[in-house]
Amino acid sequence: MEAQEKVTEGVKHLLGDPRKAILKLSIPMMMGMFAQALYNIVDAIWVAGLGADALAAVGLFFPVFMIFMALAGGIGVGGSSAISRRIGQRNKKAADNTADHAIMLSIIVSLALSLPFLPFLKEMFSSMGARGNVAQMASNYARVLFGGAIFLFFSNVANAILRGEGDTKRAMYAMILGAGLNVVLDPIYIYTLKMGVVGAAWATVTSMVVSVILFFYWLFIKRDTYVEINLREFHPDKKIIKEISKVGIPASLAQLSMSISMFLLNLVVIKAGGTDGVAVFTSGWRIVMLGTIPLVGIAMGVTAVTGAAYGARNPEKLETAYIYAIKIGVLIELGMAIIIILFAPQVAFIFTYSKGAARIADDLVDFLRWMAPFYLTVPLGMLSSAMFQGVRKGETALLVTILRTIILQVPAAYLFGIFFGFGLTGVWLGIIVGNAIAVSIAFTLGRLFVRDFFKIKHQTAQVHEKRFSSLFEDIEKDRVFNGGEGKMIWRNTKSVIHLIPLGKVEKDLLNYLASQISQIFSCSVEIEKSLPEPEYAYDRRRNQYYADLILKKLEQGDWKEREKMLGIVDLDLYTSGLNFVFGEASLNGKVAIIALPRLREGFYRLSDDKDLYYRRALKEAVHELGHTFGLNHCQYKRCVMYFSNSLYDTDRKGEGFCKDCRKKLSRRQMGS
């Protein structure tokens, strides 16, 4: 049993065509990321107007801010990928619980990082080498952002929750609103209100607060998202925290590794080309990062779509999403590379228009053109990492990132630039070569994972196919027809279970259930003539049927000489306090019932899988019949008597009883 699912447009995308899903989810995130990049550029321009001390103060806080962003982003990615996997498993309750944990983690971590350091900010920056006015400006700037850390974390995680359920449009709206508001507020706070560098911090916090209000409205007031957040009933679950951390911590470390890589590359560049080389590299790298922003948007889509496919145990959909995203990424970056090659002088002029910077113009043009092949290799690495995050392989995503940013790029840049003496040109060549080797390894690892995922499904399918085909061979041997009433009996012992279809129920399914139930319960099973659909239990307001009324009606039948009855309906059932049920039974009674619609993949707009559907129906039938023999829910997750919160739980457990439940059942049957 589980709460009724709200199938939002985002969830439909996640569970639908993976190609369309990649596009639908990625395009809004590209636009949101471009808005964020624009804000970063404009913010730097406004702060630059305050002079060198202000730039130094902001620069001192930048490493701390990167740690904040890495941790907030890590919790977000970990929560987002876990939510997508739960959606793929059609386990809404677990998706809701994961969202609760992500929100709570964001609040706890933000407070733990910010509050203890607030009184010691000036001392912290002084210890970093800041003196006089710069140390004071840095501490004033940092105090505002430390105080607003909770808004930074909450907005990042709330955005990730929306991405995880496929709602990237609203994630984009919040990003554009925050970035746009920051751009507008910067000059007002910095210059009009004469707040100086602190004004830039307040503009950032104000824009984050507005974004948080918007997220809070969507998640807690309007509540029209797929996941439902209920912090009042929050109870920490180590398994969920571990699942979020398994992807989140590596994602945070991966982001920090990029900062370390930039620091190390700067050391190589300054040795190969002096301070002018650093100016060329830092200016040109901004353009490179701007050119790869579309890939960041695609990567977010890949994590969500592959996560849902992995949760659904659908390797075909996972592979399609992964490869399609890489193809789209390569095409986009090819276009970026061509544009940069053609317009390199014009792009370089943006950074070299002043007399003091004009001397690096030619070197910057060379850098931009050298980097053209780099664009084409990035999709293989970045999107492979995104796929690994989606399938809960956070440590592999981290390995791929460190391999690309630190292990190969930096040594290759040193090798060609310093060791072989090729200067700055050698450094650029080293970055390209190191990245190309790293992404080739990343893509190979990605393909190997997908291949292994296919093998696992193929092996599982072979086992089920063998069981399924042998079952129907046994049916032909065991089936006995009694008269012309359409009744079929599987003889085993004197005990009898009656299968009673109410309305139209597939004959092959009835045969399958009868044969399997006969073996599991060691009794004879009779398929009775179909009864009319239970119109007396129909609730027009809900467009569902009330399970309790059907049970009560069946109990009133003349079943004295018969042991157990299982009603089977191809109708959507509900009961008091629950929006729907897969089945219902009288504990220690005679009657049980199962509902078939929600056991089909087609109900969730997925391709129907007959084998999977039949096995689900069998598990629900055995589970409810177990209740009629007096069995309660079992703690063992593989036992058929384990309580199913969702189809994921139903798919995970077996059709048979655990050792303890089997003993209890034997005692009940012997005593009956």
C-alpha positions in Angstrom: 0.0 0.0 0.0 1.2 3.5 -0.6 -0.1 7.1 -0.9 -1.6 8.1 -4.2 1.0 9.5 -6.6 0.7 12.9 -8.2 2.2 12.4 -11.6 3.6 15.8 -12.5 4.8 16.8 -15.9 8.4 16.5 -14.7 7.9 13.0 -13.5 6.2 12.1 -16.8 9.4 13.3 -18.6 11.6 11.3 -16.3 9.6 8.1 -16.8 9.0 8.7 -20.5 11.2 8.9 -23.7 14.8 9.5 -22.4 15.7 11.6 -25.5 12.8 14.0 -24.9 13.5 14.0 -21.2 17.2 15.1 -21.7 16.1 18.0 -23.8 13.1 19.0 -21.6 15.2 19.0 -18.5 18.5 20.4 -19.9 17.3 23.4 -21.8 15.8 25.2 -18.8 19.0 24.5 -16.8 21.2 25.9 -19.6 19.2 29.1 -19.5 19.4 29.3 -15.7 23.2 28.6 -15.7 23.7 31.4 -18.4 21.8 33.8 -16.1 24.1 32.8 -13.2 27.2 33.3 -15.3 26.0 36.8 -16.4 25.4 37.7 -12.7 29.0 36.6 -11.8 30.4 38.8 -14.6 28.3 41.9 -13.7 29.0 41.4 -10.0 32.7 41.4 -10.6 32.4 44.6 -12.7 30.5 46.5 -10.0 32.9 45.4 -7.3 35.9 46.3 -9.5 34.7 49.9 -9.4 35.4 50.1 -5.7 39.2 49.6 -6.2 41.9 47.1 -5.5 41.2 46.7 -1.8 37.6 45.7 -2.4 38.6 43.2 -5.0 41.2 41.8 -2.6 38.6 41.5 0.2 36.2 39.6 -2.1 39.1 37.5 -3.4 40.0 36.5 0.2 36.5 35.2 0.9 36.3 33.4 -2.5 38.0 30.1 -1.2 35.5 30.0 1.7 32.6 30.7 -0.6 33.8 27.8 -2.9 33.6 25.5 0.1 30.1 26.7 0.9 29.0 26.1 -2.7 30.7 22.7 -2.9 29.0 21.4 0.2 25.6 22.9 -0.7 25.9 21.6 -4.2 27.0 18.2 -2.9 23.9 17.8 -0.7 21.8 19.0 -3.6 23.3 16.5 -6.1 23.1 13.7 -3.6 19.5 14.4 -2.8 18.5 15.1 -6.4 19.9 11.8 -7.7 18.4 9.8 -4.9 15.0 11.4 -5.5 15.2 10.5 -9.3 16.1 6.9 -8.4 13.1 6.6 -6.1 10.8 8.1 -8.8 12.2 5.4 -11.2 11.4 2.8 -8.5 7.9 4.4 -8.2 8.6 4.7 -4.5 7.0 8.1 -3.7 7.2 7.7 0.0 11.0 7.2 -0.2 11.3 10.2 -2.5 9.4 12.3 0.0 11.6 11.1 2.8 14.8 11.8 0.8 13.6 15.4 0.2 13.0 15.8 3.9 16.5 14.6 4.7 18.1 16.8 2.0 16.3 19.9 3.5 17.3 19.1 7.0 20.9 18.3 6.1 21.1 21.7 4.3 19.9 23.5 7.4 22.2 21.6 9.9 25.3 21.8 7.7 24.8 25.5 7.0 24.4 26.4 10.6 27.4 24.2 11.7 29.6 25.9 9.1 28.6 29.5 9.7 27.7 30.2 13.4 31.0 29.0 15.0 33.1 31.2 12.8 31.1 34.5 12.9 33.0 36.0 15.9 36.5 35.2 14.5 36.2 36.4 10.9 38.7 39.3 11.2 41.3 37.1 12.9 40.7 34.4 10.2 41.5 36.8 7.3 44.4 38.4 9.2 45.9 35.0 9.5 45.6 34.6 5.7 47.8 37.7 5.3 45.2 40.5 5.0 46.2 43.7 6.7 44.4 46.9 7.8 41.5 48.0 5.7 41.5 44.9 3.5 41.1 42.6 6.6 38.2 44.7 7.9 36.5 44.8 4.5 36.9 41.1 4.1 35.4 40.3 7.5 32.5 42.7 7.0 31.8 41.2 3.6 32.1 37.6 5.0 29.9 38.3 8.0 26.9 39.0 5.8 27.4 35.9 3.7 28.2 33.7 6.7 24.9 34.9 8.2 23.1 34.1 5.0 24.6 30.7 4.6 21.4 29.0 5.5 19.6 30.7 2.6 22.5 29.6 0.2 22.2 26.0 1.3 18.4 25.9 1.3 18.1 27.5 -2.2 20.6 25.1 -3.6 19.0 22.0 -2.1 15.4 23.1 -3.0 16.5 23.7 -6.6 18.1 20.2 -6.6 14.8 18.7 -5.3 12.9 20.2 -8.2 15.6 19.0 -10.7 15.4 15.5 -9.1 11.7 15.3 -9.9 12.2 16.7 -13.4 10.8 20.2 -12.7 13.7 22.1 -14.2 11.4 24.9 -15.5 10.7 26.2 -12.0 14.4 25.5 -11.0 15.3 27.8 -13.9 12.7 30.5 -12.9 14.3 30.7 -9.4 17.8 30.9 -10.8 17.0 33.7 -13.2 15.0 35.6 -10.6 17.9 35.3 -8.1 20.6 36.3 -10.7 18.5 39.1 -12.2 17.6 40.6 -8.8 21.3 40.5 -7.8 22.3 42.3 -10.9 19.8 45.0 -10.2 20.6 45.3 -6.4 24.4 45.4 -6.8 24.7 49.1 -8.0 21.9 50.2 -5.6 23.4 48.7 -2.5 27.1 49.4 -3.4 26.8 52.9 -4.8 23.4 54.4 -4.3 23.2 53.4 -0.6 27.0 53.8 -0.3 27.4 50.4 1.4 30.6 49.6 -0.6 31.8 46.0 -0.7 29.3 45.0 2.0 26.5 46.1 -0.3 27.6 43.4 -2.8 27.2 40.8 0.0 23.8 42.2 1.0 22.7 42.1 -2.7 23.6 38.4 -2.8 21.8 37.5 0.4 18.7 39.5 -0.5 18.4 37.8 -3.9 18.9 34.4 -2.1 16.2 35.2 0.4 13.8 36.0 -2.4 14.6 32.7 -4.1 14.1 30.9 -0.8 10.7 32.5 -0.4 9.7 31.3 -3.9 11.0 27.7 -3.2 9.2 27.8 0.2 5.9 28.8 -1.5 6.2 25.9 -4.0 7.3 23.2 -1.6 5.4 24.1 1.6 2.4 26.3 0.7 1.3 25.5 -2.9 2.5 21.9 -2.5 2.0 21.0 -6.1 5.3 19.3 -6.5 5.7 15.5 -6.8 7.5 15.2 -3.6 5.7 16.2 -0.4 7.9 17.6 2.3 6.7 17.1 5.9 9.4 18.2 8.4 7.0 17.9 11.4 7.2 14.1 11.1 10.9 14.0 10.2 12.8 11.1 11.7 16.5 10.7 10.8 17.2 7.6 8.7 20.9 6.5 8.5 20.3 4.7 5.2 18.9 7.8 3.5 21.7 10.0 4.9 24.2 7.5 3.7 22.6 7.4 0.2 22.7 11.2 -0.1 26.2 11.3 1.2 27.4 8.5 -1.2 26.9 10.9 -4.1 27.0 14.2 -2.2 30.4 14.0 -0.6 32.2 12.9 -3.8 30.4 15.7 -5.7 31.6 18.3 -3.1 35.1 16.9 -3.3 35.0 16.9 -7.1 34.0 20.6 -7.1 36.8 21.4 -4.7 39.3 19.5 -6.9 38.5 21.8 -9.8 39.6 24.8 -7.6 42.8 22.9 -6.6 43.4 22.2 -10.3 43.1 25.9 -11.2 45.6 26.8 -8.5 48.1 24.2 -9.7 47.7 25.2 -13.3 48.3 28.8 -12.4 51.6 27.8 -10.9 52.6 26.0 -14.1 51.5 29.0 -16.2 53.3 31.6 -14.2 56.5 29.5 -14.5 56.0 29.1 -18.3 54.8 32.6 -19.1 55.1 34.9 -16.1 52.3 37.1 -14.9 51.2 37.9 -18.4 50.7 34.2 -18.9 48.4 34.1 -15.9 46.4 37.0 -17.3 46.0 35.2 -20.6 45.0 31.9 -18.8 42.5 33.4 -16.3 40.9 35.6 -18.9 40.7 32.9 -21.6 39.5 30.3 -19.1 36.5 32.4 -18.3 35.5 32.1 -22.0 36.1 28.4 -21.9 33.8 28.0 -18.8 31.2 30.2 -20.5 31.4 27.9 -23.5 30.8 24.8 -21.4 27.7 26.1 -19.5 25.3 24.2 -21.8 27.1 21.0 -20.7 26.4 21.9 -17.1 22.7 22.1 -17.9 22.8 18.8 -19.8 24.7 17.2 -17.0 21.9 18.1 -14.5 19.4 16.5 -16.9 21.6 13.4 -17.3 21.8 12.9 -13.5 18.0 13.0 -13.2 17.1 10.9 -16.2 19.8 8.2 -15.7 18.9 8.1 -12.0 15.2 7.4 -12.8 16.2 4.7 -15.4 18.6 3.1 -12.8 15.8 3.1 -10.2 13.5 1.5 -12.7 16.2 -1.1 -13.6 15.9 -0.1 -17.2 19.4 -0.3 -18.9 18.0 0.5 -22.4 16.6 3.9 -21.2 19.8 4.6 -19.2 22.0 3.9 -22.2 19.8 6.0 -24.5 19.8 9.0 -22.2 23.6 8.8 -21.6 24.7 8.4 -25.3 22.1 10.9 -26.6 23.2 13.5 -24.1 26.9 13.0 -25.2 25.9 13.4 -28.9 24.0 16.6 -28.2 26.8 17.9 -26.0 29.5 17.2 -28.7 27.3 19.0 -31.3 26.8 22.0 -29.1 30.5 22.2 -28.2 31.5 21.8 -31.8 29.4 24.9 -32.5 31.1 26.7 -29.6 34.5 25.8 -30.9 33.8 27.0 -34.4 32.5 30.3 -33.1 35.5 30.8 -30.9 37.9 30.0 -33.7 36.2 32.5 -36.1 35.7 35.3 -33.6 38.8 34.8 -31.3 40.1 38.4 -32.0 36.8 40.0 -31.2 36.4 37.9 -28.0 40.0 38.7 -26.9 39.3 42.4 -27.4 36.8 42.4 -24.5 39.7 41.6 -22.1 42.5 43.6 -23.8 40.9 46.9 -24.9 42.9 48.9 -22.4 46.5 50.0 -23.2 47.9 48.0 -20.2 46.3 44.8 -21.4 46.8 45.2 -25.2 50.2 43.4 -25.0 48.5 40.0 -24.2 46.0 40.3 -27.1 47.8 38.0 -29.5 48.6 35.4 -26.8 44.9 35.4 -25.7 43.8 34.8 -29.3 46.2 31.9 -29.6 44.9 30.5 -26.3 41.3 30.7 -27.4 42.0 28.9 -30.7 44.2 26.3 -29.1 41.3 25.5 -26.7 38.9 24.6 -29.6 39.6 20.9 -29.4 39.2 21.0 -25.7 35.5 21.9 -26.1 34.9 18.6 -28.0 36.3 16.4 -25.3 34.5 17.9 -22.3 31.1 16.3 -22.9 32.6 12.7 -22.6 34.0 13.4 -19.2 31.4 15.8 -17.7 28.4 13.8 -18.8 30.0 10.5 -17.8 30.4 11.9 -14.3 26.8 13.1 -14.3 25.7 9.6 -15.2 27.7 8.0 -12.4 26.1 10.5 -10.0 22.6 9.4 -11.2 23.3 5.7 -10.7 24.7 6.2 -7.1 28.4 5.8 -8.2 29.6 9.0 -6.6 33.1 7.7 -5.9 33.5 6.9 -9.6 32.3 10.3 -10.6 34.9 11.8 -8.2 37.6 9.6 -9.6 36.8 10.7 -13.1 36.8 14.4 -12.1 40.1 14.2 -10.2 41.7 12.2 -13.0 40.6 14.9 -15.5 41.4 18.0 -13.4 44.5 17.1 -11.3 46.1 13.8 -12.2 46.4 14.2 -15.9 45.8 17.9 -16.9 48.4 19.4 -14.5 51.3 17.0 -15.1 50.6 17.1 -18.9 50.7 20.9 -18.8 54.0 20.8 -16.9 55.5 18.2 -19.2 54.8 20.0 -22.4 55.2 23.6 -21.1 58.2 23.3 -18.7 59.9 20.0 -19.2 59.9 20.1 -23.0 60.3 23.8 -23.0 57.3 24.7 -25.3 56.3 27.5 -23.0 52.6 28.7 -22.9 51.8 26.8 -26.1 53.0 23.6 -24.4 50.8 24.3 -21.4 47.7 24.7 -23.6 48.6 21.5 -25.4 49.1 19.7 -22.1 45.7 20.7 -20.9 44.1 19.4 -24.1 46.1 16.1 -24.1 45.5 15.5 -20.4 41.8 16.1 -20.7 41.5 14.0 -23.8 43.1 11.0 -22.1 41.0 11.5 -18.9 37.7 11.7 -20.7 38.5 8.7 -22.8 38.9 6.7 -19.6 35.7 8.2 -18.2 33.7 7.3 -21.3 35.1 3.8 -21.3 34.2 3.3 -17.6 30.7 4.6 -18.5 30.3 2.2 -21.3 31.5 -0.7 -19.1 29.0 0.2 -16.4 26.1 0.2 -18.9 27.3 -3.1 -20.3 27.3 -4.7 -16.9 23.9 -3.2 -16.1 22.6 -4.9 -19.3 24.2 -8.2 -18.2 22.5 -8.1 -14.8 19.1 -7.5 -16.3 19.6 -10.1 -19.0 20.6 -12.7 -16.4 17.5 -11.8 -14.2 15.3 -12.0 -17.3 16.6 -15.4 -18.2 15.8 -16.8 -14.7 12.3 -15.4 -14.9 11.7 -16.6 -18.4 12.8 -20.1 -17.5 10.5 -20.1 -14.5 7.6 -18.6 -16.5 7.8 -21.1 -19.4 8.2 -24.1 -17.1 5.2 -22.9 -15.1 2.9 -23.2 -18.1 4.3 -26.6 -19.0 3.3 -27.7 -15.5 -0.2 -26.1 -16.0 -0.9 -28.4 -18.9 0.0 -31.4 -16.8 -1.9 -30.3 -13.6 -5.1 -28.8 -15.0 -8.4 -30.7 -14.5 -11.7 -29.4 -15.9 -14.9 -30.0 -13.9 -18.1 -29.7 -16.0 -19.2 -26.8 -18.1 -19.1 -24.0 -15.5 -15.7 -22.8 -16.6 -14.2 -23.9 -13.2 -10.5 -25.2 -13.2 -8.9 -27.1 -10.3 -5.2 -27.6 -9.4 -5.3 -30.6 -7.1 -2.7 -30.9 -4.3 -4.3 -31.6 -0.9 -7.7 -31.5 0.6 -7.3 -27.8 1.5 -8.8 -25.4 -1.1 -8.2 -21.8 -2.1 -10.8 -20.3 -4.4 -9.9 -17.6 -6.9 -12.9 -15.4 -7.7 -12.6 -12.9 -10.6 -14.9 -10.0 -10.2 -15.5 -8.7 -13.7 -13.1 -9.4 -16.5 -9.7 -10.9 -15.5 -7.2 -12.3 -17.9 -7.5 -16.1 -18.1 -3.7 -16.7 -18.4 -3.1 -14.6 -15.3 -5.7 -16.7 -13.4 -4.0 -19.9 -14.5 -0.6 -18.6 -13.5 -1.8 -17.5 -10.0 -3.6 -20.8 -9.5 -0.6 -23.0 -10.3 1.8 -20.9 -8.3 -0.5 -20.5 -5.2 -1.1 -24.2 -5.3 2.7 -24.8 -5.0 3.3 -22.1 -2.4 0.5 -23.1 0.0 0.6 -26.8 -0.8 -3.2 -26.9 -1.4 -5.7 -27.2 -4.2 -6.8 -24.1 -6.0 -10.1 -23.6 -7.8 -10.8 -20.8 -10.3 -14.5 -19.9 -9.9 -16.8 -18.5 -12.4 -16.5 -14.8 -12.8 -18.8 -12.6 -10.7 -20.1 -9.2 -11.8 -18.0 -6.1 -11.2 -18.7 -4.7 -7.7 -20.7 -1.6 -8.8 -22.0 -1.4 -5.2 -18.5 -0.4 -4.0 -18.0 2.4 -6.6 -17.2 5.9 -5.3 -17.9 8.4 -8.1 -16.1 11.2 -6.4 -12.8 9.2 -6.3 -13.4 7.1 -9.4 -12.4 4.2 -7.3 -13.9 1.1 -5.5 -14.1 0.7 -1.8 -12.2 -2.4 -0.9 -13.9 -3.0 2.5 -17.4 -3.2 0.9 -16.1 -5.8 -1.5 -14.6 -7.9 1.3 -17.8 -7.6 3.3 -19.9 -8.8 0.3 -17.6 -11.8 -0.3 -17.8 -12.8 3.3 -21.6 -12.9 3.1 -21.4 -15.7 0.4 -22.0 -19.3 1.1 -18.4 -20.4 1.7 -18.9 -22.7 4.6 -17.3 -25.7 3.1 -14.5 -23.7 1.5 -11.4 -22.6 3.2 -10.1 -19.4 1.6 -11.3 -17.0 -1.1 -9.2 -14.6 -3.1 -11.2 -11.9 -5.0 -9.3 -10.5 -8.1 -10.4 -7.3 -9.6 -9.1 -5.2 -12.5 -10.3 -2.1 -10.7 -8.6 0.6 -8.7 -9.3 0.1 -4.9 -9.0 2.3 -1.9 -9.7 1.9 1.8 -10.2 4.2 4.8 -7.1 6.3 5.4 -5.3 5.2 2.3 -5.6 6.7 -1.2 -5.3 3.3 -2.8 -4.4 -0.3 -2.0 -2.8 -3.2 -4.0 -4.8 -5.6 -1.8 -6.8 -6.1 1.3 -7.6 -9.1 3.6 -9.4 -10.2 6.8 -6.7 -11.2 9.2 -7.3 -14.8 10.2 -10.4 -14.7 8.1 -11.6 -16.4 4.9 -11.5 -13.6 2.4 -8.8 -11.5 0.6 -8.8 -9.3 -2.5 -6.2 -7.9 -4.8 -6.4 -5.0 -7.4 -4.5 -5.3 -10.7 -4.4 -1.9 -12.3 -1.4 -0.4 -10.4 0.6 -3.5 -10.8 1.0 -2.9 -14.5 3.8 -0.7 -15.9 1.3 0.9 -18.3 -0.5 2.5 -15.4 2.6 4.7 -15.0 2.9 5.3 -18.7 5.7 2.8 -19.1 6.0 -0.1 -21.6 4.1 -3.1 -20.2 6.1 -6.1 -19.0 3.9 -9.1 -18.7 6.3 -11.2 -16.7 6.8 -8.4 -14.2 3.1 -7.8 -13.9 2.3 -11.5 -13.3 4.9 -11.7 -10.6 3.6 -8.6 -8.8 0.1 -10.0 -8.9 1.3 -13.3 -7.4 3.2 -11.5 -4.6 0.2 -9.5 -3.7 -2.1 -12.5 -3.9 0.2 -14.6 -1.6 0.7 -11.6 0.7 -3.1 -11.1 1.2 -3.8 -14.9 1.5 -1.0 -15.0 4.1 -3.1 -12.6 6.2 -6.1 -14.9 6.0 -3.9 -17.6 7.5 -3.1 -15.3 10.4 0.3 -14.0 9.3 1.2 -10.5 10.1 3.7 -8.3 8.3 7.3 -9.6 8.4 10.5 -7.6 9.1 12.5 -9.5 6.5 12.5 -7.5 3.2 12.7 -10.6 1.0 9.7 -12.3 2.6 6.4 -12.0 0.7 4.8 -10.9 4.0 7.0 -7.7 4.1 4.9 -4.6 4.0 5.2 -2.9 0.6 5.3 0.9 0.8 5.6 0.9 -3.0 6.1 -1.3 -6.1 9.8 -1.1 -5.4 9.3 -3.1 -2.2 7.0 -5.5 -4.1 9.6 -6.0 -6.8 12.4 -6.5 -4.3 10.7 -9.2 -2.3 10.1 -12.8 -3.4 7.0 -14.8 -3.9 7.6 -17.1 -1.0 7.7 -17.0 2.8 10.8 -16.6 5.0 11.7 -19.5 7.3 9.8 -18.0 10.3 6.6 -17.2 8.3 6.7 -20.6 6.7 6.8 -22.3 10.1 3.8 -20.1 11.3 1.9 -20.9 8.1 2.5 -24.7 8.5 1.2 -24.6 12.1 -1.9 -22.6 10.9 -2.6 -25.0 8.1 -2.2 -28.1 10.3 -4.5 -26.6 12.9 -7.2 -25.6 10.4 
